[in-house]
Amino acid sequence: MQMNCQEITTPEEAAVCFALRHQVFVEEQHVPVELEVDGLDADARHFAAKTDDRIIATCRVRRIGSAAKIERVAVLKEFRRMGIGQTLMKYILQVLPRQGDIQLLKLSSQADAVQFYEKLGFRTRGNEYMDAGMPHYDMVKEI
């Protein structure tokens, strides 16, 4: 399967990413829509993994001071466990440090995804907490 990762630049592609997130978080994981649609998308950069004809994974990145926070990482169910999330994350990890003044990458990981992010160089910070009814850990990676 041919796949490429890119930053989303059109409203049409952004709408597809938002629909993908709705499917994964609201429909599959039962996250309340008011938590998924938090009003912060306009201030974020959005990224996607695409096959020739469709977006199959997405995430957003927000700047918070000298840190970049990676959020809303979602892969369509039929494409999970195929390395697509890892490919998208590796792309982001290459793009973000080029910003120069970013010193820290942050994310909030669902507990069952901690090992996935550890393989990418992230480390947990602090204790487990609940978010949207699911256990999470804050994770960081210094640049």
matplotlib code that plots the C-alpha trace (Angstrom):
import matplotlib.pyplot as plt

x = [0.0, 1.4, 1.1, 2.4, 2.2, 1.6, 0.4, -3.3, -3.7, -7.3, -10.6, -11.8, -9.0, -9.5, -13.1, -12.1, -9.7, -12.4, -14.8, -12.1, -11.6, -15.3, -15.5, -12.6, -13.1, -16.9, -18.3, -15.8, -14.4, -17.6, -15.8, -18.4, -18.5, -18.1, -14.7, -13.6, -14.7, -12.9, -12.6, -8.8, -8.6, -8.3, -5.0, -3.5, -1.6, -3.2, -1.4, -2.6, -1.4, -3.0, -3.3, -3.7, -7.4, -8.1, -7.0, -6.5, -4.9, -4.7, -3.5, -3.2, -0.3, -0.6, 2.2, 2.2, 5.2, 8.4, 6.6, 4.5, 1.6, 0.6, -3.1, -6.0, -3.9, -6.4, -6.1, -9.1, -9.9, -9.2, -5.7, -4.6, -1.7, -0.1, 2.5, 0.5, 0.3, 4.1, 4.7, 2.6, 4.3, 7.8, 6.9, 5.7, 8.9, 10.9, 8.9, 8.4, 12.1, 12.7, 10.7, 13.9, 12.5, 10.5, 12.4, 9.8, 7.2, 4.2, 1.2, -1.5, -1.5, -4.3, -2.8, -2.9, -0.8, 2.0, 4.4, 3.6, 4.9, 7.8, 9.1, 9.2, 11.3, 8.5, 8.6, 5.8, 5.6, 3.5, 0.8, -2.1, -5.3, -8.7, -9.7, -12.9, -13.5, -10.2, -6.9, -4.2, -0.5, 1.2, 4.3, 7.2, 10.2, 13.0, 14.4]
y = [0.0, 3.4, 6.0, 9.5, 11.9, 15.6, 18.7, 19.4, 22.7, 22.7, 23.0, 19.9, 17.7, 19.2, 18.2, 14.6, 14.6, 15.9, 13.2, 10.5, 11.8, 11.8, 8.2, 7.0, 9.0, 9.7, 6.6, 4.0, 5.2, 7.0, 10.3, 13.0, 15.1, 18.3, 17.0, 16.0, 19.3, 21.5, 24.7, 24.4, 23.1, 26.6, 27.2, 23.9, 22.4, 19.2, 16.3, 13.2, 9.9, 9.3, 6.4, 7.3, 8.0, 8.7, 10.0, 7.0, 8.7, 12.2, 14.2, 17.8, 19.8, 22.9, 25.2, 25.9, 28.2, 26.4, 23.1, 21.4, 19.2, 16.3, 15.6, 13.6, 10.9, 8.7, 5.8, 4.3, 0.9, -1.1, 0.4, -0.2, -2.4, -1.8, 0.8, 3.8, 5.6, 5.1, 6.4, 9.5, 10.1, 9.7, 12.3, 14.7, 14.1, 15.0, 18.1, 19.8, 20.1, 22.2, 24.9, 25.9, 27.2, 24.0, 22.4, 19.8, 17.6, 16.7, 14.4, 12.8, 9.1, 6.6, 4.1, 1.3, 3.3, 4.2, 1.6, 2.8, 6.3, 5.0, 3.3, 6.8, 8.2, 9.6, 9.1, 9.3, 12.2, 12.0, 9.6, 8.1, 10.2, 9.9, 11.8, 11.2, 8.2, 6.5, 6.3, 8.5, 9.5, 12.7, 12.0, 14.1, 14.0, 16.6, 17.8]
z = [0.0, -1.0, 1.7, 2.3, 5.2, 4.9, 6.6, 5.8, 4.0, 2.5, 4.2, 2.4, 3.8, 7.2, 7.1, 6.3, 9.2, 11.6, 10.4, 10.9, 14.5, 15.1, 13.9, 16.1, 19.3, 19.4, 17.7, 18.6, 22.0, 23.2, 23.9, 24.3, 21.2, 23.3, 24.5, 21.0, 19.4, 21.9, 19.8, 19.5, 16.0, 14.4, 16.4, 15.4, 12.5, 11.2, 9.6, 7.8, 6.4, 3.0, 0.6, -3.1, -2.6, 1.0, 4.4, 6.8, 9.9, 11.3, 14.3, 15.3, 16.8, 18.9, 20.1, 23.8, 24.5, 23.5, 23.3, 20.7, 21.9, 19.7, 20.0, 18.5, 16.9, 15.1, 12.6, 10.9, 12.4, 9.3, 9.0, 12.6, 13.5, 10.1, 11.2, 9.9, 13.2, 13.6, 10.1, 10.8, 14.2, 12.6, 10.0, 12.6, 14.7, 11.6, 10.8, 14.2, 15.2, 12.1, 13.8, 15.7, 18.9, 19.9, 22.8, 24.0, 22.4, 24.6, 24.4, 26.5, 25.8, 26.5, 28.9, 26.3, 23.8, 26.2, 24.7, 21.2, 22.2, 24.2, 21.1, 19.5, 22.4, 24.6, 28.4, 30.8, 33.2, 36.3, 37.3, 35.5, 35.3, 33.7, 30.6, 28.7, 30.9, 29.9, 31.8, 30.3, 30.9, 30.0, 27.9, 26.8, 24.4, 24.5, 21.2]

ax = plt.figure().add_subplot(projection="3d")
ax.plot(x, y, z, "-o")
ax.set_aspect("equal")
plt.show()
